[in-house]
Every structure is written in C-alpha cells, then in structure tokens.
Amino acid sequence: MIAVDAVPASAHENAVGIALLDKVAADTDAVEKALVDQGFKNAVVAHGEKVGIGVEVVERNPPQTGFVPQAKRWVVERA
C-alpha cells in the first residue's frame, strides 16, 4: 500500500484526491496512473499532471442501473 487517507464524509473528493496525489508523489515515483470515479473532477486530473501521475476517471455506462462493478475500479473498491 502506498498511501491511505481516512476523512469525514463531509470532505470534498477533489481536496482529498489532491492531498492523496501529493502524498503518493512525495513517497514514490513508481505510480504512473490513478483510477478514480466520476466524483473526481478536472482539478484532480490537472493536479495529477503537475505531480507526474496520470488520473483516469472511470465512467459508468449510463444505460446500466443498480450496482454494476466497473472494470478496474472494482478491484480497488472491493478492498
């Protein structure tokens, strides 16, 4: 595990994402890509570029309803 950050539910995903990218970039240069859900916006993607980590937003297929595991992202969410 490279970095973990436990925050209250009231914390904005973008602020947490930026802080987590900073931690990861400071601790290692081995991380090239971060997969995030649609709650993360352009600010996190742009910050990832600044610190050398590509951020990919994994989007949901609009016609799908209910719980549907998303490729790649489900690997992280189940942990």
All heavy atoms as a GROMACS GRO file, in nm:
protein
  582
    1MET      N    1   0.085  -0.116   0.000
    1MET     CA    2   0.000   0.000   0.000
    1MET      C    3   0.091   0.124   0.000
    1MET      O    4   0.186   0.131   0.076
    1MET     CB    5  -0.090  -0.002   0.122
    1MET     CG    6  -0.190   0.109   0.121
    1MET     SD    7  -0.312   0.101   0.254
    1MET     CE    8  -0.363  -0.066   0.251
    2ILE      N    9   0.056   0.220  -0.080
    2ILE     CA   10   0.140   0.340  -0.092
    2ILE      C   11   0.089   0.452  -0.003
    2ILE      O   12   0.166   0.516   0.068
    2ILE     CB   13   0.146   0.385  -0.239
    2ILE    CG1   14   0.217   0.276  -0.319
    2ILE    CG2   15   0.219   0.516  -0.250
    2ILE    CD1   16   0.214   0.297  -0.466
    3ALA      N   17  -0.042   0.479  -0.005
    3ALA     CA   18  -0.097   0.587   0.078
    3ALA      C   19  -0.244   0.561   0.105
    3ALA      O   20  -0.316   0.510   0.020
    3ALA     CB   21  -0.080   0.721   0.008
    4VAL      N   22  -0.286   0.599   0.225
    4VAL     CA   23  -0.425   0.588   0.265
    4VAL      C   24  -0.461   0.716   0.340
    4VAL      O   25  -0.379   0.770   0.414
    4VAL     CB   26  -0.447   0.467   0.360
    4VAL    CG1   27  -0.589   0.464   0.412
    4VAL    CG2   28  -0.413   0.338   0.288
    5ASP      N   29  -0.582   0.762   0.321
    5ASP     CA   30  -0.626   0.882   0.391
    5ASP      C   31  -0.772   0.861   0.432
    5ASP      O   32  -0.857   0.845   0.347
    5ASP     CB   33  -0.612   1.004   0.299
    5ASP     CG   34  -0.601   1.133   0.374
    5ASP    OD1   35  -0.614   1.132   0.498
    5ASP    OD2   36  -0.580   1.236   0.310
    6ALA      N   37  -0.798   0.859   0.561
    6ALA     CA   38  -0.934   0.847   0.611
    6ALA      C   39  -0.985   0.987   0.643
    6ALA      O   40  -0.921   1.061   0.717
    6ALA     CB   41  -0.938   0.760   0.735
    7VAL      N   42  -1.098   1.022   0.584
    7VAL     CA   43  -1.152   1.157   0.601
    7VAL      C   44  -1.301   1.148   0.633
    7VAL      O   45  -1.366   1.048   0.604
    7VAL     CB   46  -1.131   1.242   0.473
    7VAL    CG1   47  -0.983   1.260   0.445
    7VAL    CG2   48  -1.200   1.181   0.354
    8PRO      N   49  -1.356   1.255   0.691
    8PRO     CA   50  -1.501   1.254   0.717
    8PRO      C   51  -1.579   1.258   0.586
    8PRO      O   52  -1.529   1.302   0.483
    8PRO     CB   53  -1.523   1.382   0.799
    8PRO     CG   54  -1.405   1.468   0.772
    8PRO     CD   55  -1.291   1.377   0.738
    9ALA      N   56  -1.702   1.213   0.591
    9ALA     CA   57  -1.787   1.211   0.472
    9ALA      C   58  -1.811   1.350   0.416
    9ALA      O   59  -1.840   1.366   0.298
    9ALA     CB   60  -1.920   1.144   0.504
   10SER      N   61  -1.795   1.452   0.499
   10SER     CA   62  -1.817   1.589   0.454
   10SER      C   63  -1.700   1.644   0.371
   10SER      O   64  -1.712   1.750   0.310
   10SER     CB   65  -1.841   1.680   0.573
   10SER     OG   66  -1.727   1.680   0.658
   11ALA      N   67  -1.587   1.575   0.369
   11ALA     CA   68  -1.470   1.621   0.293
   11ALA      C   69  -1.498   1.611   0.144
   11ALA      O   70  -1.555   1.512   0.097
   11ALA     CB   71  -1.348   1.540   0.330
   12HIS      N   72  -1.458   1.712   0.070
   12HIS     CA   73  -1.480   1.713  -0.074
   12HIS      C   74  -1.380   1.620  -0.143
   12HIS      O   75  -1.262   1.622  -0.112
   12HIS     CB   76  -1.466   1.856  -0.128
   12HIS     CG   77  -1.522   1.870  -0.266
   12HIS    ND1   78  -1.452   1.835  -0.378
   12HIS    CD2   79  -1.642   1.912  -0.310
   12HIS    CE1   80  -1.525   1.857  -0.486
   12HIS    NE2   81  -1.643   1.904  -0.446
   13GLU      N   82  -1.430   1.539  -0.235
   13GLU     CA   83  -1.344   1.441  -0.302
   13GLU      C   84  -1.224   1.506  -0.371
   13GLU      O   85  -1.115   1.450  -0.372
   13GLU     CB   86  -1.425   1.360  -0.404
   13GLU     CG   87  -1.518   1.260  -0.339
   13GLU     CD   88  -1.594   1.178  -0.440
   13GLU    OE1   89  -1.626   1.228  -0.549
   13GLU    OE2   90  -1.624   1.062  -0.408
   14ASN      N   91  -1.243   1.623  -0.431
   14ASN     CA   92  -1.132   1.687  -0.501
   14ASN      C   93  -1.020   1.724  -0.406
   14ASN      O   94  -0.903   1.703  -0.436
   14ASN     CB   95  -1.180   1.810  -0.578
   14ASN     CG   96  -1.262   1.771  -0.699
   14ASN    OD1   97  -1.243   1.667  -0.759
   14ASN    ND2   98  -1.357   1.855  -0.733
   15ALA      N   99  -1.052   1.781  -0.291
   15ALA     CA  100  -0.949   1.819  -0.193
   15ALA      C  101  -0.875   1.695  -0.144
   15ALA      O  102  -0.752   1.696  -0.131
   15ALA     CB  103  -1.012   1.894  -0.077
   16VAL      N  104  -0.949   1.589  -0.116
   16VAL     CA  105  -0.888   1.465  -0.069
   16VAL      C  106  -0.802   1.403  -0.179
   16VAL      O  107  -0.690   1.357  -0.154
   16VAL     CB  108  -0.996   1.365  -0.021
   16VAL    CG1  109  -0.935   1.232   0.014
   16VAL    CG2  110  -1.073   1.424   0.096
   17GLY      N  111  -0.851   1.404  -0.300
   17GLY     CA  112  -0.776   1.348  -0.413
   17GLY      C  113  -0.645   1.420  -0.436
   17GLY      O  114  -0.541   1.357  -0.458
   18ILE      N  115  -0.647   1.551  -0.428
   18ILE     CA  116  -0.525   1.630  -0.446
   18ILE      C  117  -0.426   1.601  -0.334
   18ILE      O  118  -0.306   1.580  -0.359
   18ILE     CB  119  -0.560   1.780  -0.455
   18ILE    CG1  120  -0.629   1.808  -0.589
   18ILE    CG2  121  -0.436   1.867  -0.437
   18ILE    CD1  122  -0.690   1.945  -0.603
   19ALA      N  123  -0.473   1.596  -0.211
   19ALA     CA  124  -0.385   1.566  -0.097
   19ALA      C  125  -0.325   1.426  -0.110
   19ALA      O  126  -0.206   1.405  -0.083
   19ALA     CB  127  -0.462   1.579   0.033
   20LEU      N  128  -0.406   1.330  -0.154
   20LEU     CA  129  -0.357   1.193  -0.169
   20LEU      C  130  -0.254   1.183  -0.282
   20LEU      O  131  -0.153   1.115  -0.268
   20LEU     CB  132  -0.475   1.099  -0.194
   20LEU     CG  133  -0.450   0.951  -0.175
   20LEU    CD1  134  -0.390   0.921  -0.039
   20LEU    CD2  135  -0.579   0.873  -0.193
   21LEU      N  136  -0.278   1.253  -0.393
   21LEU     CA  137  -0.179   1.255  -0.501
   21LEU      C  138  -0.047   1.314  -0.453
   21LEU      O  139   0.060   1.265  -0.490
   21LEU     CB  140  -0.232   1.334  -0.621
   21LEU     CG  141  -0.338   1.266  -0.706
   21LEU    CD1  142  -0.397   1.364  -0.806
   21LEU    CD2  143  -0.282   1.144  -0.777
   22ASP      N  144  -0.055   1.419  -0.371
   22ASP     CA  145   0.067   1.478  -0.316
   22ASP      C  146   0.145   1.378  -0.230
   22ASP      O  147   0.267   1.368  -0.240
   22ASP     CB  148   0.035   1.602  -0.232
   22ASP     CG  149   0.000   1.723  -0.317
   22ASP    OD1  150   0.038   1.726  -0.437
   22ASP    OD2  151  -0.064   1.816  -0.264
   23LYS      N  152   0.073   1.302  -0.147
   23LYS     CA  153   0.138   1.201  -0.062
   23LYS      C  154   0.207   1.095  -0.148
   23LYS      O  155   0.320   1.057  -0.122
   23LYS     CB  156   0.036   1.132   0.029
   23LYS     CG  157  -0.008   1.213   0.146
   23LYS     CD  158  -0.103   1.130   0.232
   23LYS     CE  159  -0.156   1.208   0.348
   23LYS     NZ  160  -0.245   1.128   0.433
   24VAL      N  161   0.136   1.046  -0.248
   24VAL     CA  162   0.191   0.942  -0.333
   24VAL      C  163   0.313   0.992  -0.409
   24VAL      O  164   0.416   0.926  -0.414
   24VAL     CB  165   0.084   0.888  -0.431
   24VAL    CG1  166   0.144   0.794  -0.534
   24VAL    CG2  167  -0.028   0.818  -0.354
   25ALA      N  168   0.303   1.111  -0.466
   25ALA     CA  169   0.415   1.167  -0.542
   25ALA      C  170   0.537   1.190  -0.453
   25ALA      O  171   0.651   1.173  -0.498
   25ALA     CB  172   0.372   1.297  -0.610
   26ALA      N  173   0.515   1.227  -0.327
   26ALA     CA  174   0.626   1.251  -0.236
   26ALA      C  175   0.693   1.120  -0.191
   26ALA      O  176   0.813   1.118  -0.164
   26ALA     CB  177   0.577   1.328  -0.114
   27ASP      N  178   0.615   1.013  -0.185
   27ASP     CA  179   0.667   0.886  -0.133
   27ASP      C  180   0.728   0.794  -0.238
   27ASP      O  181   0.809   0.708  -0.204
   27ASP     CB  182   0.557   0.810  -0.059
   27ASP     CG  183   0.516   0.878   0.071
   27ASP    OD1  184   0.591   0.966   0.117
   27ASP    OD2  185   0.409   0.843   0.125
   28THR      N  186   0.689   0.807  -0.363
   28THR     CA  187   0.737   0.716  -0.466
   28THR      C  188   0.728   0.779  -0.604
   28THR      O  189   0.646   0.867  -0.626
   28THR     CB  190   0.657   0.584  -0.465
   28THR    OG1  191   0.714   0.495  -0.561
   28THR    CG2  192   0.511   0.605  -0.497
   29ASP      N  193   0.810   0.729  -0.693
   29ASP     CA  194   0.799   0.773  -0.833
   29ASP      C  195   0.752   0.657  -0.921
   29ASP      O  196   0.754   0.666  -1.042
   29ASP     CB  197   0.931   0.830  -0.884
   29ASP     CG  198   1.045   0.729  -0.877
   29ASP    OD1  199   1.025   0.620  -0.822
   29ASP    OD2  200   1.154   0.762  -0.926
   30ALA      N  201   0.708   0.548  -0.857
   30ALA     CA  202   0.667   0.429  -0.930
   30ALA      C  203   0.523   0.434  -0.979
   30ALA      O  204   0.484   0.357  -1.066
   30ALA     CB  205   0.687   0.305  -0.843
   31VAL      N  206   0.441   0.523  -0.923
   31VAL     CA  207   0.300   0.530  -0.961
   31VAL      C  208   0.285   0.617  -1.085
   31VAL      O  209   0.327   0.733  -1.085
   31VAL     CB  210   0.213   0.584  -0.845
   31VAL    CG1  211   0.069   0.601  -0.890
   31VAL    CG2  212   0.221   0.491  -0.726
   32GLU      N  213   0.227   0.559  -1.188
   32GLU     CA  214   0.209   0.631  -1.314
   32GLU      C  215   0.064   0.669  -1.339
   32GLU      O  216   0.037   0.763  -1.414
   32GLU     CB  217   0.259   0.546  -1.431
   32GLU     CG  218   0.408   0.518  -1.424
   32GLU     CD  219   0.456   0.428  -1.535
   32GLU    OE1  220   0.375   0.391  -1.623
   32GLU    OE2  221   0.575   0.394  -1.533
   33LYS      N  222  -0.032   0.594  -1.280
   33LYS     CA  223  -0.173   0.619  -1.308
   33LYS      C  224  -0.258   0.594  -1.184
   33LYS      O  225  -0.233   0.500  -1.109
   33LYS     CB  226  -0.222   0.529  -1.421
   33LYS     CG  227  -0.368   0.552  -1.458
   33LYS     CD  228  -0.414   0.460  -1.568
   33LYS     CE  229  -0.381   0.527  -1.699
   33LYS     NZ  230  -0.446   0.461  -1.813
   34ALA      N  231  -0.359   0.678  -1.168
   34ALA     CA  232  -0.458   0.661  -1.061
   34ALA      C  233  -0.595   0.650  -1.128
   34ALA      O  234  -0.627   0.728  -1.217
   34ALA     CB  235  -0.455   0.779  -0.965
   35LEU      N  236  -0.674   0.552  -1.086
   35LEU     CA  237  -0.810   0.536  -1.137
   35LEU      C  238  -0.906   0.592  -1.033
   35LEU      O  239  -0.897   0.559  -0.915
   35LEU     CB  240  -0.840   0.389  -1.160
   35LEU     CG  241  -0.747   0.317  -1.257
   35LEU    CD1  242  -0.780   0.168  -1.260
   35LEU    CD2  243  -0.758   0.376  -1.395
   36VAL      N  244  -0.996   0.680  -1.076
   36VAL     CA  245  -1.091   0.743  -0.985
   36VAL      C  246  -1.232   0.734  -1.042
   36VAL      O  247  -1.251   0.709  -1.160
   36VAL     CB  248  -1.053   0.891  -0.960
   36VAL    CG1  249  -0.915   0.901  -0.896
   36VAL    CG2  250  -1.058   0.974  -1.086
   37ASP      N  251  -1.332   0.756  -0.955
   37ASP     CA  252  -1.469   0.753  -1.003
   37ASP      C  253  -1.512   0.891  -1.049
   37ASP      O  254  -1.436   0.987  -1.045
   37ASP     CB  255  -1.564   0.694  -0.899
   37ASP     CG  256  -1.578   0.780  -0.775
   37ASP    OD1  257  -1.548   0.901  -0.780
   37ASP    OD2  258  -1.622   0.726  -0.672
   38GLN      N  259  -1.636   0.903  -1.090
   38GLN     CA  260  -1.687   1.026  -1.150
   38GLN      C  261  -1.700   1.142  -1.051
   38GLN      O  262  -1.722   1.255  -1.091
   38GLN     CB  263  -1.822   1.001  -1.218
   38GLN     CG  264  -1.808   0.914  -1.340
   38GLN     CD  265  -1.944   0.879  -1.398
   38GLN    OE1  266  -2.031   0.829  -1.327
   38GLN    NE2  267  -1.962   0.904  -1.526
   39GLY      N  268  -1.686   1.115  -0.922
   39GLY     CA  269  -1.693   1.221  -0.823
   39GLY      C  270  -1.574   1.316  -0.830
   39GLY      O  271  -1.580   1.428  -0.785
   40PHE      N  272  -1.465   1.267  -0.886
   40PHE     CA  273  -1.346   1.350  -0.900
   40PHE      C  274  -1.356   1.432  -1.027
   40PHE      O  275  -1.400   1.384  -1.131
   40PHE     CB  276  -1.220   1.262  -0.903
   40PHE     CG  277  -1.194   1.195  -0.771
   40PHE    CD1  278  -1.250   1.073  -0.742
   40PHE    CD2  279  -1.116   1.257  -0.676
   40PHE    CE1  280  -1.227   1.011  -0.620
   40PHE    CE2  281  -1.092   1.197  -0.553
   40PHE     CZ  282  -1.148   1.074  -0.526
   41LYS      N  283  -1.316   1.555  -1.018
   41LYS     CA  284  -1.332   1.648  -1.131
   41LYS      C  285  -1.198   1.684  -1.192
   41LYS      O  286  -1.094   1.632  -1.156
   41LYS     CB  287  -1.406   1.774  -1.084
   41LYS     CG  288  -1.539   1.745  -1.018
   41LYS     CD  289  -1.635   1.677  -1.112
   41LYS     CE  290  -1.768   1.648  -1.043
   41LYS     NZ  291  -1.844   1.545  -1.100
   42ASN      N  292  -1.201   1.779  -1.283
   42ASN     CA  293  -1.083   1.819  -1.359
   42ASN      C  294  -0.968   1.867  -1.271
   42ASN      O  295  -0.852   1.856  -1.310
   42ASN     CB  296  -1.119   1.926  -1.461
   42ASN     CG  297  -1.210   1.872  -1.569
   42ASN    OD1  298  -1.211   1.752  -1.596
   42ASN    ND2  299  -1.288   1.958  -1.629
   43ALA      N  300  -0.996   1.923  -1.154
   43ALA     CA  301  -0.890   1.972  -1.066
   43ALA      C  302  -0.796   1.859  -1.026
   43ALA      O  303  -0.675   1.878  -1.019
   43ALA     CB  304  -0.950   2.039  -0.942
   44VAL      N  305  -0.851   1.741  -0.999
   44VAL     CA  306  -0.768   1.627  -0.960
   44VAL      C  307  -0.688   1.578  -1.080
   44VAL      O  308  -0.569   1.546  -1.068
   44VAL     CB  309  -0.854   1.514  -0.900
   44VAL    CG1  310  -0.771   1.391  -0.870
   44VAL    CG2  311  -0.923   1.562  -0.774
   45VAL      N  312  -0.749   1.573  -1.195
   45VAL     CA  313  -0.679   1.531  -1.317
   45VAL      C  314  -0.564   1.628  -1.346
   45VAL      O  315  -0.451   1.586  -1.373
   45VAL     CB  316  -0.776   1.523  -1.437
   45VAL    CG1  317  -0.702   1.492  -1.565
   45VAL    CG2  318  -0.885   1.419  -1.411
   46ALA      N  319  -0.589   1.757  -1.338
   46ALA     CA  320  -0.487   1.858  -1.363
   46ALA      C  321  -0.375   1.850  -1.259
   46ALA      O  322  -0.257   1.860  -1.293
   46ALA     CB  323  -0.548   1.998  -1.363
   47HIS      N  324  -0.410   1.828  -1.134
   47HIS     CA  325  -0.308   1.817  -1.029
   47HIS      C  326  -0.223   1.692  -1.051
   47HIS      O  327  -0.101   1.695  -1.028
   47HIS     CB  328  -0.371   1.817  -0.891
   47HIS     CG  329  -0.270   1.828  -0.782
   47HIS    ND1  330  -0.206   1.946  -0.754
   47HIS    CD2  331  -0.219   1.736  -0.697
   47HIS    CE1  332  -0.121   1.927  -0.656
   47HIS    NE2  333  -0.127   1.800  -0.618
   48GLY      N  334  -0.286   1.584  -1.094
   48GLY     CA  335  -0.210   1.463  -1.124
   48GLY      C  336  -0.104   1.489  -1.229
   48GLY      O  337   0.010   1.441  -1.219
   49GLU      N  338  -0.139   1.566  -1.332
   49GLU     CA  339  -0.042   1.601  -1.436
   49GLU      C  340   0.075   1.678  -1.376
   49GLU      O  341   0.190   1.656  -1.413
   49GLU     CB  342  -0.108   1.683  -1.546
   49GLU     CG  343  -0.204   1.603  -1.631
   49GLU     CD  344  -0.276   1.688  -1.734
   49GLU    OE1  345  -0.240   1.806  -1.751
   49GLU    OE2  346  -0.370   1.635  -1.797
   50LYS      N  347   0.047   1.769  -1.282
   50LYS     CA  348   0.153   1.850  -1.219
   50LYS      C  349   0.252   1.764  -1.142
   50LYS      O  350   0.371   1.795  -1.139
   50LYS     CB  351   0.093   1.954  -1.124
   50LYS     CG  352   0.023   2.067  -1.191
   50LYS     CD  353  -0.029   2.164  -1.086
   50LYS     CE  354  -0.124   2.265  -1.146
   50LYS     NZ  355  -0.182   2.351  -1.042
   51VAL      N  356   0.202   1.659  -1.076
   51VAL     CA  357   0.290   1.575  -0.993
   51VAL      C  358   0.338   1.450  -1.066
   51VAL      O  359   0.406   1.366  -1.009
   51VAL     CB  360   0.223   1.538  -0.858
   51VAL    CG1  361   0.195   1.661  -0.775
   51VAL    CG2  362   0.098   1.455  -0.878
   52GLY      N  363   0.302   1.437  -1.194
   52GLY     CA  364   0.351   1.326  -1.275
   52GLY      C  365   0.273   1.196  -1.263
   52GLY      O  366   0.326   1.089  -1.291
   53ILE      N  367   0.147   1.205  -1.221
   53ILE     CA  368   0.062   1.087  -1.210
   53ILE      C  369  -0.061   1.108  -1.298
   53ILE      O  370  -0.137   1.203  -1.278
   53ILE     CB  371   0.018   1.062  -1.065
   53ILE    CG1  372   0.140   1.040  -0.975
   53ILE    CG2  373  -0.078   0.943  -1.057
   53ILE    CD1  374   0.107   1.033  -0.827
   54GLY      N  375  -0.080   1.021  -1.396
   54GLY     CA  376  -0.198   1.030  -1.481
   54GLY      C  377  -0.321   0.988  -1.403
   54GLY      O  378  -0.319   0.889  -1.331
   55VAL      N  379  -0.427   1.065  -1.413
   55VAL     CA  380  -0.552   1.033  -1.343
   55VAL      C  381  -0.658   1.001  -1.448
   55VAL      O  382  -0.688   1.083  -1.534
   55VAL     CB  383  -0.597   1.151  -1.254
   55VAL    CG1  384  -0.730   1.118  -1.187
   55VAL    CG2  385  -0.492   1.182  -1.150
   56GLU      N  386  -0.713   0.881  -1.439
   56GLU     CA  387  -0.817   0.837  -1.534
   56GLU      C  388  -0.950   0.825  -1.460
   56GLU      O  389  -0.961   0.751  -1.361
   56GLU     CB  390  -0.779   0.702  -1.594
   56GLU     CG  391  -0.883   0.648  -1.690
   56GLU     CD  392  -0.847   0.509  -1.744
   56GLU    OE1  393  -0.729   0.473  -1.743
   56GLU    OE2  394  -0.941   0.438  -1.784
   57VAL      N  395  -1.049   0.898  -1.508
   57VAL     CA  396  -1.183   0.890  -1.450
   57VAL      C  397  -1.256   0.772  -1.515
   57VAL      O  398  -1.276   0.770  -1.636
   57VAL     CB  399  -1.263   1.021  -1.472
   57VAL    CG1  400  -1.403   1.008  -1.415
   57VAL    CG2  401  -1.189   1.138  -1.411
   58VAL      N  402  -1.291   0.671  -1.435
   58VAL     CA  403  -1.362   0.554  -1.485
   58VAL      C  404  -1.511   0.587  -1.481
   58VAL      O  405  -1.569   0.603  -1.374
   58VAL     CB  406  -1.331   0.429  -1.401
   58VAL    CG1  407  -1.408   0.309  -1.454
   58VAL    CG2  408  -1.182   0.401  -1.401
   59GLU      N  409  -1.570   0.602  -1.598
   59GLU     CA  410  -1.710   0.643  -1.605
   59GLU      C  411  -1.803   0.523  -1.615
   59GLU      O  412  -1.770   0.421  -1.672
   59GLU     CB  413  -1.729   0.737  -1.724
   59GLU     CG  414  -1.649   0.865  -1.708
   59GLU     CD  415  -1.679   0.967  -1.814
   59GLU    OE1  416  -1.777   0.949  -1.890
   59GLU    OE2  417  -1.605   1.065  -1.820
   60ARG      N  418  -1.919   0.542  -1.560
   60ARG     CA  419  -2.024   0.440  -1.561
   60ARG      C  420  -2.095   0.443  -1.696
   60ARG      O  421  -2.112   0.548  -1.756
   60ARG     CB  422  -2.121   0.475  -1.449
   60ARG     CG  423  -2.236   0.382  -1.437
   60ARG     CD  424  -2.332   0.436  -1.330
   60ARG     NE  425  -2.441   0.345  -1.319
   60ARG     CZ  426  -2.460   0.262  -1.219
   60ARG    NH1  427  -2.379   0.263  -1.117
   60ARG    NH2  428  -2.562   0.180  -1.218
   61ASN      N  429  -2.140   0.329  -1.741
   61ASN     CA  430  -2.218   0.318  -1.864
   61ASN      C  431  -2.360   0.364  -1.831
   61ASN      O  432  -2.430   0.299  -1.752
   61ASN     CB  433  -2.216   0.174  -1.914
   61ASN     CG  434  -2.283   0.158  -2.047
   61ASN    OD1  435  -2.344   0.250  -2.098
   61ASN    ND2  436  -2.272   0.040  -2.105
   62PRO      N  437  -2.406   0.477  -1.886
   62PRO     CA  438  -2.537   0.534  -1.849
   62PRO      C  439  -2.656   0.438  -1.854
   62PRO      O  440  -2.743   0.446  -1.768
   62PRO     CB  441  -2.556   0.649  -1.947
   62PRO     CG  442  -2.419   0.686  -1.989
   62PRO     CD  443  -2.339   0.557  -1.987
   63PRO      N  444  -2.666   0.346  -1.951
   63PRO     CA  445  -2.784   0.258  -1.952
   63PRO      C  446  -2.788   0.158  -1.837
   63PRO      O  447  -2.893   0.102  -1.807
   63PRO     CB  448  -2.773   0.183  -2.085
   63PRO     CG  449  -2.680   0.263  -2.171
   63PRO     CD  450  -2.589   0.332  -2.075
   64GLN      N  451  -2.676   0.133  -1.770
   64GLN     CA  452  -2.674   0.037  -1.660
   64GLN      C  453  -2.740   0.096  -1.537
   64GLN      O  454  -2.720   0.212  -1.504
   64GLN     CB  455  -2.531  -0.003  -1.627
   64GLN     CG  456  -2.462  -0.079  -1.738
   64GLN     CD  457  -2.316  -0.105  -1.707
   64GLN    OE1  458  -2.250  -0.026  -1.642
   64GLN    NE2  459  -2.267  -0.217  -1.755
   65THR      N  460  -2.819   0.016  -1.468
   65THR     CA  461  -2.885   0.062  -1.347
   65THR      C  462  -2.848  -0.028  -1.231
   65THR      O  463  -2.807  -0.143  -1.250
   65THR     CB  464  -3.038   0.063  -1.363
   65THR    OG1  465  -3.082  -0.069  -1.394
   65THR    CG2  466  -3.082   0.159  -1.472
   66GLY      N  467  -2.863   0.023  -1.109
   66GLY     CA  468  -2.830  -0.055  -0.991
   66GLY      C  469  -2.680  -0.071  -0.975
   66GLY      O  470  -2.601  -0.001  -1.037
   67PHE      N  471  -2.641  -0.165  -0.890
   67PHE     CA  472  -2.499  -0.189  -0.866
   67PHE      C  473  -2.439  -0.269  -0.981
   67PHE      O  474  -2.483  -0.380  -1.010
   67PHE     CB  475  -2.478  -0.263  -0.734
   67PHE     CG  476  -2.334  -0.299  -0.712
   67PHE    CD1  477  -2.245  -0.201  -0.670
   67PHE    CD2  478  -2.288  -0.426  -0.736
   67PHE    CE1  479  -2.112  -0.232  -0.651
   67PHE    CE2  480  -2.155  -0.458  -0.716
   67PHE     CZ  481  -2.067  -0.361  -0.674
   68VAL      N  482  -2.343  -0.212  -1.048
   68VAL     CA  483  -2.271  -0.280  -1.156
   68VAL      C  484  -2.122  -0.254  -1.135
   68VAL      O  485  -2.078  -0.139  -1.139
   68VAL     CB  486  -2.312  -0.226  -1.295
   68VAL    CG1  487  -2.235  -0.297  -1.405
   68VAL    CG2  488  -2.461  -0.242  -1.316
   69PRO      N  489  -2.043  -0.358  -1.106
   69PRO     CA  490  -1.899  -0.337  -1.088
   69PRO      C  491  -1.839  -0.274  -1.214
   69PRO      O  492  -1.868  -0.318  -1.325
   69PRO     CB  493  -1.844  -0.477  -1.065
   69PRO     CG  494  -1.960  -0.558  -1.020
   69PRO     CD  495  -2.080  -0.498  -1.088
   70GLN      N  496  -1.756  -0.173  -1.195
   70GLN     CA  497  -1.690  -0.106  -1.306
   70GLN      C  498  -1.552  -0.168  -1.326
   70GLN      O  499  -1.480  -0.191  -1.228
   70GLN     CB  500  -1.677   0.044  -1.279
   70GLN     CG  501  -1.810   0.112  -1.255
   70GLN     CD  502  -1.904   0.101  -1.373
   70GLN    OE1  503  -1.869   0.134  -1.485
   70GLN    NE2  504  -2.024   0.051  -1.349
   71ALA      N  505  -1.516  -0.193  -1.449
   71ALA     CA  506  -1.386  -0.251  -1.479
   71ALA      C  507  -1.276  -0.168  -1.413
   71ALA      O  508  -1.285  -0.046  -1.407
   71ALA     CB  509  -1.365  -0.256  -1.629
   72LYS      N  510  -1.176  -0.231  -1.365
   72LYS     CA  511  -1.059  -0.170  -1.299
   72LYS      C  512  -1.095  -0.113  -1.162
   72LYS      O  513  -1.032  -0.144  -1.064
   72LYS     CB  514  -0.993  -0.062  -1.384
   72LYS     CG  515  -0.945  -0.108  -1.518
   72LYS     CD  516  -0.888   0.009  -1.593
   72LYS     CE  517  -0.865  -0.026  -1.739
   72LYS     NZ  518  -0.829   0.091  -1.817
   73ARG      N  519  -1.194  -0.028  -1.154
   73ARG     CA  520  -1.227   0.039  -1.029
   73ARG      C  521  -1.276  -0.059  -0.924
   73ARG      O  522  -1.249  -0.042  -0.804
   73ARG     CB  523  -1.333   0.145  -1.055
   73ARG     CG  524  -1.318   0.265  -0.966
   73ARG     CD  525  -1.416   0.372  -0.999
   73ARG     NE  526  -1.548   0.334  -0.953
   73ARG     CZ  527  -1.660   0.382  -1.003
   73ARG    NH1  528  -1.658   0.467  -1.101
   73ARG    NH2  529  -1.775   0.344  -0.955
   74TRP      N  530  -1.344  -0.163  -0.964
   74TRP     CA  531  -1.398  -0.261  -0.869
   74TRP      C  532  -1.285  -0.330  -0.792
   74TRP      O  533  -1.300  -0.365  -0.677
   74TRP     CB  534  -1.485  -0.362  -0.942
   74TRP     CG  535  -1.536  -0.470  -0.854
   74TRP    CD1  536  -1.509  -0.602  -0.864
   74TRP    CD2  537  -1.622  -0.457  -0.741
   74TRP    NE1  538  -1.574  -0.672  -0.767
   74TRP    CE2  539  -1.643  -0.584  -0.688
   74TRP    CE3  540  -1.682  -0.349  -0.679
   74TRP    CZ2  541  -1.722  -0.607  -0.577
   74TRP    CZ3  542  -1.760  -0.373  -0.568
   74TRP    CH2  543  -1.778  -0.500  -0.518
   75VAL      N  544  -1.170  -0.347  -0.854
   75VAL     CA  545  -1.056  -0.409  -0.787
   75VAL      C  546  -1.019  -0.329  -0.663
   75VAL      O  547  -0.991  -0.385  -0.557
   75VAL     CB  548  -0.935  -0.418  -0.883
   75VAL    CG1  549  -0.812  -0.467  -0.812
   75VAL    CG2  550  -0.969  -0.508  -1.001
   76VAL      N  551  -1.021  -0.197  -0.672
   76VAL     CA  552  -0.987  -0.112  -0.559
   76VAL      C  553  -1.102  -0.104  -0.460
   76VAL      O  554  -1.082  -0.115  -0.339
   76VAL     CB  555  -0.950   0.030  -0.608
   76VAL    CG1  556  -0.926   0.123  -0.491
   76VAL    CG2  557  -0.828   0.024  -0.698
   77GLU      N  558  -1.223  -0.088  -0.507
   77GLU     CA  559  -1.337  -0.069  -0.419
   77GLU      C  560  -1.368  -0.193  -0.334
   77GLU      O  561  -1.417  -0.180  -0.224
   77GLU     CB  562  -1.460  -0.028  -0.500
   77GLU     CG  563  -1.448   0.111  -0.556
   77GLU     CD  564  -1.568   0.154  -0.638
   77GLU    OE1  565  -1.656   0.070  -0.663
   77GLU    OE2  566  -1.571   0.271  -0.675
   78ARG      N  567  -1.338  -0.309  -0.381
   78ARG     CA  568  -1.367  -0.429  -0.302
   78ARG      C  569  -1.267  -0.447  -0.190
   78ARG      O  570  -1.288  -0.521  -0.096
   78ARG     CB  571  -1.371  -0.553  -0.390
   78ARG     CG  572  -1.235  -0.594  -0.440
   78ARG     CD  573  -1.243  -0.723  -0.517
   78ARG     NE  574  -1.109  -0.754  -0.565
   78ARG     CZ  575  -1.083  -0.828  -0.667
   78ARG    NH1  576  -1.181  -0.881  -0.736
   78ARG    NH2  577  -0.960  -0.852  -0.705
   79ALA      N  578  -1.152  -0.380  -0.198
   79ALA     CA  579  -1.051  -0.390  -0.091
   79ALA      C  580  -1.090  -0.294   0.018
   79ALA      O  581  -1.062  -0.298   0.127
   79ALA     CB  582  -0.912  -0.358  -0.146
   0.00000   0.00000   0.00000
